Amino acid sequence: MTSRILDGTAALSMIAASGVIMWSVLHRPAPEISARGTDPVEDVRFVESLDVIPAGGSRGSHDAGWVVAEFTDFQCPFCARYVQETFPNVVQHFVDSGKVSYAVFNYPLDSIHPLAQGAAAAAICAGRQQKFWEMHDRLFANPARLSRADLLAGALSVGLDQTMFGQCLTDATDEVQAHRQLGTRLGVVSTPTFLVGKVEAGNIRFSKRIRGAHPYEVFREAIESAVKGAGN
């Protein structure tokens, strides 16, 4: 009898353990992606209205025929690595030269980055006061300091109206969600993720997707490949 009870207990333990493993697989958070792994550049086919480009979170010429869209998380270390090591070269060689415009969308991974949602709202609110890039740079320079008090201090340091900014932090939640929904439509599952698209008749026809923080050469080749492919 004792042996049967022990066997039954062991079986129940195995079932419970299997359930925990299955739950963890099904509820695994979207990952951050580093520069390691398989080919980071994929061919895609997505079309979105040009109207999705955020006014405050974009830079470059409105006449540029190409767009690079970045989906980011301000608490993501790989996103910070990209901003520090690769982004300046992308801006210098493609954005400032007028070849592409650049847009930043928020894709906070709430399950592993509990402060990312608030930081995303802070960036949007700074953009409403024409200070998006100043806030963007500050947030990525201090990724461990994203509490509400830190965000308010950051707003003060970049010259924002404190009252407007404080009120906006709550109001911007819907816009953060809209960014995330756009990312989901475009196949974003991790941060950072980038899409390269051609502007055509008020739409963006995305043809390349880059997953992860990679050296500048990866972005140069992806953008040049997209442009060459569109010309064939």
C-alpha positions in Angstrom: 0.0 0.0 0.0 2.8 2.4 0.9 4.5 1.7 -2.4 1.3 2.5 -4.3 0.9 5.8 -2.4 4.5 6.8 -3.2 4.1 5.9 -6.8 0.9 8.0 -7.0 2.7 10.9 -5.3 5.6 10.7 -7.7 3.2 10.7 -10.7 1.3 13.7 -9.4 4.6 15.6 -8.9 5.6 14.8 -12.5 2.3 16.1 -13.8 2.6 19.3 -11.8 6.2 19.8 -13.0 5.1 19.3 -16.6 2.3 21.9 -16.1 4.8 24.4 -14.8 7.1 23.9 -17.8 4.3 24.1 -20.3 3.0 27.4 -18.7 6.5 28.9 -18.8 6.9 28.1 -22.5 3.5 29.5 -23.4 4.0 32.7 -21.3 7.7 33.3 -22.2 8.2 37.0 -22.7 9.4 38.5 -26.0 13.2 38.4 -26.0 15.8 41.0 -26.4 18.1 40.2 -29.3 21.9 40.6 -29.2 24.3 40.7 -32.2 24.8 37.0 -32.1 22.9 34.3 -33.9 21.7 33.6 -37.5 21.4 36.0 -40.3 19.7 39.1 -38.7 18.3 40.5 -42.0 15.1 39.1 -43.4 13.0 39.8 -46.5 9.5 40.9 -45.6 6.4 42.3 -47.4 4.4 44.8 -45.3 2.6 48.0 -46.4 1.6 50.7 -43.9 0.3 54.2 -44.3 3.0 56.9 -44.1 0.7 58.5 -41.5 1.9 56.0 -38.8 5.3 57.9 -38.6 5.4 59.7 -35.2 5.9 63.4 -35.6 8.1 63.8 -32.5 10.0 60.6 -32.8 11.3 61.0 -36.4 14.2 62.7 -38.0 15.5 63.3 -41.5 14.2 64.7 -44.7 10.5 64.4 -45.4 11.5 64.1 -49.1 13.6 61.0 -48.5 12.3 58.1 -50.5 13.1 55.5 -47.7 12.3 55.0 -44.1 14.0 53.1 -41.3 11.6 52.2 -38.5 13.0 51.2 -35.1 11.0 49.4 -32.5 12.7 49.9 -29.1 12.5 49.4 -25.4 14.2 52.0 -23.2 15.1 49.4 -20.5 16.6 47.0 -23.1 20.4 46.7 -22.8 20.8 45.7 -26.5 18.7 48.7 -27.6 21.1 50.9 -25.6 24.0 49.2 -27.2 22.6 49.9 -30.7 22.1 53.6 -29.8 25.6 54.0 -28.5 27.5 52.0 -31.1 25.6 51.9 -34.3 22.9 54.6 -34.5 25.4 57.5 -34.9 26.8 56.0 -38.1 23.3 55.3 -39.5 22.4 58.9 -38.9 25.6 60.2 -40.4 25.6 58.1 -43.5 21.9 57.8 -44.3 19.7 60.2 -42.3 21.8 63.4 -42.4 22.7 62.8 -46.1 18.9 62.8 -46.9 18.8 59.2 -48.1 16.4 58.0 -45.5 14.2 59.3 -42.7 14.2 57.6 -39.4 11.3 56.8 -37.0 11.3 55.4 -33.5 8.4 53.4 -32.2 8.0 52.1 -28.6 7.8 48.3 -28.0 8.2 48.0 -24.2 8.6 44.4 -23.0 6.6 44.9 -19.8 7.0 41.3 -18.5 10.8 41.7 -18.1 11.1 45.5 -18.1 8.6 47.0 -15.7 9.8 50.6 -16.2 9.9 50.5 -20.0 6.2 51.6 -20.4 6.7 54.7 -18.3 9.9 55.6 -20.2 8.1 55.1 -23.5 5.4 57.5 -22.4 8.1 60.0 -21.3 9.7 59.9 -24.8 6.3 60.5 -26.4 5.5 63.4 -24.1 8.9 65.0 -24.7 8.2 64.7 -28.4 5.0 66.7 -27.9 7.2 69.5 -26.7 9.7 69.0 -29.6 12.3 67.4 -27.3 12.0 63.8 -28.3 15.6 63.2 -29.2 16.9 65.0 -26.1 14.8 62.7 -23.9 15.6 59.7 -26.1 19.4 60.2 -25.5 18.9 60.8 -21.8 16.8 57.7 -21.2 19.4 55.5 -23.0 22.2 57.2 -21.2 20.6 56.2 -17.8 18.7 52.9 -18.5 18.8 52.0 -14.8 17.1 55.2 -13.8 13.6 55.1 -15.2 11.4 55.6 -12.2 8.7 58.4 -12.3 11.0 60.6 -10.2 13.8 60.0 -12.7 11.6 60.8 -15.6 10.4 64.1 -14.1 14.1 65.0 -13.4 14.9 64.2 -17.0 12.1 66.3 -18.2 13.5 69.2 -16.2 17.0 68.7 -17.5 15.9 68.8 -21.1 13.8 71.9 -20.6 10.2 70.6 -20.7 7.2 72.2 -19.1 6.8 70.1 -16.0 3.1 70.5 -15.6 2.4 69.5 -19.2 4.9 66.6 -19.0 3.4 65.2 -15.8 -0.1 65.3 -17.2 1.0 63.7 -20.4 2.7 60.7 -18.8 -0.8 59.1 -18.2 -2.3 60.4 -21.5 0.4 58.9 -23.6 -0.4 55.3 -22.6 -2.8 54.8 -25.6 -0.1 56.0 -28.0 2.4 53.6 -26.6 -0.1 50.8 -27.1 -0.7 51.9 -30.7 3.1 51.7 -31.3 3.1 48.2 -29.9 0.1 47.1 -32.0 1.9 48.4 -35.1 5.0 46.5 -34.2 2.9 43.3 -33.8 1.4 43.8 -37.3 4.9 44.1 -38.7 6.1 40.9 -37.1 8.1 42.5 -34.2 8.6 40.0 -31.4 11.8 41.3 -29.8 13.9 44.5 -29.3 15.5 46.1 -31.0 13.9 45.4 -34.4 14.2 47.6 -37.5 12.3 47.7 -40.8 13.4 49.3 -44.0 10.8 50.5 -46.4 10.3 52.6 -49.5 7.9 55.5 -49.6 5.3 55.1 -52.3 2.2 57.2 -52.8 1.6 57.9 -49.1 2.5 54.4 -48.0 5.6 52.6 -46.8 6.4 49.4 -48.5 8.7 47.5 -46.0 11.1 45.0 -47.6 13.8 44.3 -45.0 13.6 43.5 -41.3 16.7 43.5 -39.0 16.5 41.8 -35.6 18.9 42.8 -32.9 21.8 45.2 -32.1 24.3 44.7 -34.9 27.3 46.6 -36.3 26.8 49.5 -38.7 27.8 47.3 -41.7 24.7 45.1 -41.2 22.5 48.2 -41.5 24.4 49.6 -44.4 24.1 46.3 -46.4 20.4 45.9 -45.5 19.5 49.5 -46.6 21.6 49.3 -49.8 20.2 45.9 -50.6 16.6 47.2 -50.2 17.3 50.2 -52.4 18.9 48.0 -55.1 16.1 45.4 -54.9 13.5 48.2 -55.4 15.3 49.4 -58.5 15.3 46.0 -60.2 
